[in-house]
Amino acid sequence: MTTTASDATWMLARDTDIVLSGHWSRLVDARRRQALLAQWRQLPRPARTCAWDLRGVASLDSTGATLLWQAWERQLPDRVQLTDAQRHLFEWLAATPDLPLSTRHASRNLLEKLGDGIMQVLATAGGLFLLSGQLLLDAGFCVRHPRVTPWKEISAQIHHIGATALLLLGSIGFLIGAVMTIQMGLVLQDFGASGMVTGMMATADPRELGAVVVGLLMAGRTGSAMTASIGAMRITEEYAALQALGASPSRRLALPRVVAAAVSFPLLVVWTCCATAIGSALAAHAELAINYHLFLDQMVAQIQPVNVWIGLGKGVLFGVVIAIVGCYFGMSSAPDAESMSRHTTISVVTSLTAILLLDASLGAALTNVGLM
């Protein structure tokens, strides 16, 4: 017996009799319909020449009837047992003109794509939620049993995530600080207020720039690397070997990456903020004739501690989100190169979107904190 997600079932008896049961309605997923058609094409004889019994079907709508009508090559089989309502439905299909596929299914395909997209988003959100819960359980287990904590993997991931990204983040932070100072300083200079650029950078750098730059860059660098590395383990069957040995993939693969990201990202935020401040000071000295020693002294004096904590908190949050998203798409990837490539792309897009949404939400929620 074969079962579909819509509770539609069919059974092959004596190689020629096909008995349907369940609810053959709401078959909106094109992949499910194609799977049913593929199963019927593999029957020992053409589907239209078999004996069909639909009396046990609880419900049949136009979608399910169209699927059967397509399997029967747009005519009723010679041997078919139907209820009166089902017979009227197939008679209506027989009287329907055979319009081109693009015209007949244009609106349906649009709704299917919309529905598939919504279901994929909900499935991804549910998968991320379940993985987050599993990681909390794994963390609690490691706290109770410190000997099973993957310390070596965590330290290796901290080096891979943090130490190897210092040059990239330092360079980008330096350039962003210089460019922002020049752009804002030249505008303020027209109003005779070029000195205000120091206070603006003292607020924006620790609160927004450092965390956002680290989050966006590391989403493309580290998030994609996590997805690709775990996806490659599925291709080489290392992931399956872990499961065969009874090891928890979430504790051995995802937990070290999440912990390492939570530790590394706030440190990278501090590093990026320092590089941004240096670039800003040098640009102010070169373009605005503000002594860089004075610029740095005033900038440090005007930094509010609450903004530093907000930036560090964003760093921890962004790191955890990027690591969970990267690990989820790697662990849910199929063991083939095409799926790994597709999941890596989706992982980066999801991480970037999540970071921007979180930053906007936190910015709106913390408007009156550190800005008054």
N, C-alpha and C positions, 0 to 999 in steps of 0.2 A: 504494500500500500504506500502511496505517495501523498504527503500532506503539504499544503501550502500555508503561508502565513495568514491567509484570509479564512482559514478553516475549511477550505475546499479540498476534498479528497476524491481520489479515484482508484479503482481496483480492477485489475485485469484477471478475468476468470476464463479458463479453458482456451487461452490464447486468442479468443475472438470476441468475448463478451466484456464490455467495459461498463462498470457500474459506478455512477457518481453519487456522492453524498456530501453533506455539509452545506456551507453557505458559499455559493458561487456569485458573490456580489462584492463590490468595492475592490476589484482587482485592478487598482490604478497603477501599480508598479509594472512598468514595461518589462523589467528583467524577469519578474515572476511569470508573466504571460509568455515570454520567449522561452523560458525554461519548460513550461508545460507543453508548448508546441514542439520543442525539441524532444521531449519524452515521448510524445505521441508519434513523432516521425520515426522513432526507433522501434516501433511495434513490429511484430513479425509480418504484418500485412498492412496496407493503407488504412488509415483511420476511418475513411468513409465506408469501407467495406465491412467494418466490424459491427457487432450488435451493441447498441448503446441503450442504457437504462438510466433515465434522469428522474425517475419517480421519487427517489430518495433525496433529491436536492431540496434543502430547506428554503433557500431563496436564490433567485436567479435574476440579475439585472441585465441591462443592455450590454455592459462591459463583458460579463461572463458569457452571454449569448453570442456576442460578436467573436469572442475567442473560439468558441465551439464552431461557430459558422465558418470561421477561417480554417479550422482543422478539417471541417467537412467539405472544403472546397466549394463553399457557397451553395450547397444543396443538402437537403436532408438525407441521411443514410437510408438505405432500403429497410434496414432493421433498426428501428428506434422506438422506444417507449417513452411517451411524454404525457404530462398533464395537459389539461385544456389551456391553462394560462401559458404554459411553456410553448405549446403549439402556436398559439396566437402571436407570441413574441417572435418566433422564427418565421412565421408567415409575414410579419411586418418587416423583418430583415430581408426576406426574399423580394418584397415589393419595393424596398429602398433602392434607388438608383446607385450604381457602382461609381461613385465619384472618385476623382483622383485622390491619392493618399494624402497629398499635401493639403488639399482643400477639406477633406473629410475629417482629418485629425489635427488640423492646425491649432484650434483652441484647446483640444484635449492635450496635445503635446505641450502647450504652454503651461497648462495647469499641472501636468505631470512633472515638468521640470521645476515649477515652483514648489510643488509638494515634495519632490525629491530633495530639493535644496533645503527646505525647512526640516525635513526628517533627518538629513545629514547633519545639520547644525545641532538639532536636539540630541542626536546620537553622540556627536562629538562632545557636547557639553556633559551629557551623562557619563561618557567614558572618562572624561577629565575629572569629574566629581568622584567617580568610583576609585580612580587611581589615587586621588588625593586622600581619600579615606583609607585606602590600603597602605599608603605611605605613613599615615599617622599610626596605624596599627603596627607597622614595621618599626617605626621609631620607638613606640612604647615597648615593644618586645626587646629591642636593643638596649633600652634603658634598664630593663629588668635583667637582661643577660648580656653584660658588656663584652663577654668573650666572643660573641657571634657578630659584633659590630664590625663592618668592613672598613677598618681604619686605613689599611693600605690603599684601598680603592678611593677612599675619601681624600687622602693626601695627594694621590696621583691626580685626581680630578681638580683639586685646588690649584696644583701647578699648571695643569693643562688649561683651566679656565682663566686663572688670574695672572700667573707669571708671564705666560706667552702673549698676553694681550696688552701688556704695559706699553710697549712701543707704539702700537696702533692707537690706543686711547690717548696717550700723551701727545702724539702728533696732532690728532684730530682736535683734542681739547685746546691745544696751543693755537691752532689756526682759527677755531671758532671764537676764542677769546679776543684774538687780534682783530678779526673781521667785525665782530659786534662792537668793539670799542671804537673802531674807526667810523663805522656807520652812525652809531649813536652820537659820538663826539662831534662829528662834522655838523650834524643837525642841531645839537645843543649849542654849538659854537656860534651859530647865527643869532642866537638869543642871548649870547654872553653867559651861558651857563654850562660851559664845557666841564667844569669841575663836578657837576652832578653825575657824570658817568661813573665816578667811583662808587657812589651809593647805589646806583642801579646795578652795577656788577656785583656789589657786595650782597645784594638781595637775590638776584637771578642765579648767580653761580652756584651757591650751595643748595638752593631750594629747587631749581629746575634744571639748569643746564647740565650739571654733572650727572644726575640720575637719568635724565632723558637721553643724553648722548650715549651713556653706557648701555642703557636698555636697548636702544635702537641698533647700535652697532653689534652688541653681543647677541641680539636675536638672530641676526644674519650670520654671525660667525659661530657662536657656541650652540645656539639652538639647532641650526642645520647640522652641525657636526654630531650632536647627540642623536638626532634622528637617523643620520646616515650610518653611524657606528652600530647602533642597535639593529637597524634594518639589515646591515651587512651580516650581523650575527645570525639573523633569521635565514639569510641565504646560505650561509656556510653551516647551518644546523647547530651552531653553538647554543642558540637559544633553546632549541629542542633538547639538547644534551643537558642543559641546566634543569629543565623540567623532569627529564628522565632520572636524574640523580636526586630528585626530591628537593632541590634548592629553589628558593623563592626568587623569581626573576625581578620582582619589584624591589626586594631587599638587596639583591646583588648588583642590579643594574641601575635602577632608578634612584634609590635612596642615596647612594654616594654622590650622584650628580646633583641631586636637589640640595643636599647638605653643603656640598662644595660651592654651589652657586650662591646659597644664602650667606656663606662666609666670605666668598671672594667679591661679590658685587659691591657691598658697601665700601670695601677697601679700594676697589677700582673707582668708585665715585669720588672718594677723597683724592686719589691720584689725579683723576681727570679735573677736579676742581682746582687743584694746585697748578696743573698745566694751563688751564684756562686763565687763572689769575696772572701767571707769568706772561702769557701771550698778551693779555689785556694791558699789563703794565708797560711792556715794551712798545706796544702800539701807541699807548697814550704818550709815552716819552717821545716817540718819533713823529707823531702826527699832531699832537695837541700841546706839545711842549710842557707836559706835566712830568716832573721828576719821578722816575719809577720807584725810587725808595719811598718818596712821599705817597705815591699812589698805593703801594702795597701796605704801608702803615695805616693809611686812612681806611683802606678796604677791610683790613683785619679788624680795626676798631669798630667799624659799622656793621659787621656781621653779627646777626642775632643768633644765639645758641639754638633757639627753636627752629630756625631755618636749617641749621646743620642737621638736627635730628630728623626733620622732615625729609631732607635729602637722603640720609642714611636709611630711613625707613622705606623710602621708595626703592632704594637699591636692593634691600632685602626682598621686598615684595616682587620687584621685576625679576630678580634672579630666580626666585621660587617659581614664578609663573612660566618663565622661559624654559626652565629645566623640566617642569611637569609636562608642558606642551611638547617639548622635544622628545622626551621619553615616551609619552603616550603614542605619538605618531610612529615612532620607531618600533614600539612593541606591537602596535596594531597593523604594521605593514605586512603584506604578503611576502613569502619567500621568493621574490623575483625582482629583477633590476628595475623594471618599469614601475612597479608599485613603490619601491623604495624611493625612486626619483620623484614620483608624484607626492608621496607623503612628506618628503623633505621640503618641497615647495609649499605645500599646505601648512606645514609646521612653521615656516618662516612668516608666512602671511598671517597666520593665526596669532603668533607671538607679537608681531608688530601691531596688529589691530588691538590686541588685549592691552598692550603697553599704552597706546594712545588713549584708549577708553579709560583705563585706570588713572592715567595722569590727568585727564580732563575731569574725571569724577573727584579725584582728590583735590585738584585745584579749586573746584567749585565748593567742596565741603570745607576746605581750610582757608577760605578767602580772608577771614577775619583773624587768622592765626599767623603771627609773624610779619604782617603787613601793616599794622596799625602803629 
